[in-house]
Amino acid sequence: MLKFLIANIEFLGIIVSLLVGLIPLAIFLFTKIKEQQRVNFKNFHTYLVKGLSNQKGNTGLDDQVAIIFEFREYPKYYPVIRRLLKFKITHWKKSLKEKPHFNLLIKEAQETIKFINRFPLKRFFLKRINENVSEK
């Protein structure tokens, strides 16, 4: 065993050096991922869901449309977003005669549901295409 260690001392030194660098990097990345998940949770529940419900009447129509569009950035919540938007579409359609501007919300909600229902790889490329178009 001692001969093996002496014969491979350089290799073992490289392995130890890599571990010394990789372990803190892995811990840092894990911490950042957890932190981002907490931020996403807070944003989703505090700003997006409450803004869409607009119970206090503080959220404007344009803000609500933007919130519906922003739901596309939360793939972890796609199942609940889909159910929520379907419920809201039904609710908005009932109020469409008194509030015709709800039609804009309905259209954006349907587009978001259509986006969510797409194959994940297709969603990825659609996001990239939209980013390139908006940069021009």
Secondary structure, DSSP 4 states (H G I P E B T S, - for coil): -HHHHHHTHHHHHHHHHHHHHHHHHHHHHHHHHHHHHHHHHHIIIIIIIHHHH-TTS-S-HHHHHHHHHHGGG-GGGHHHHHHHHHHHHHHHHHTTTT-TTHHHHHHHHHHHHHHHHS-HHHHHHHHHHHHHHHH-
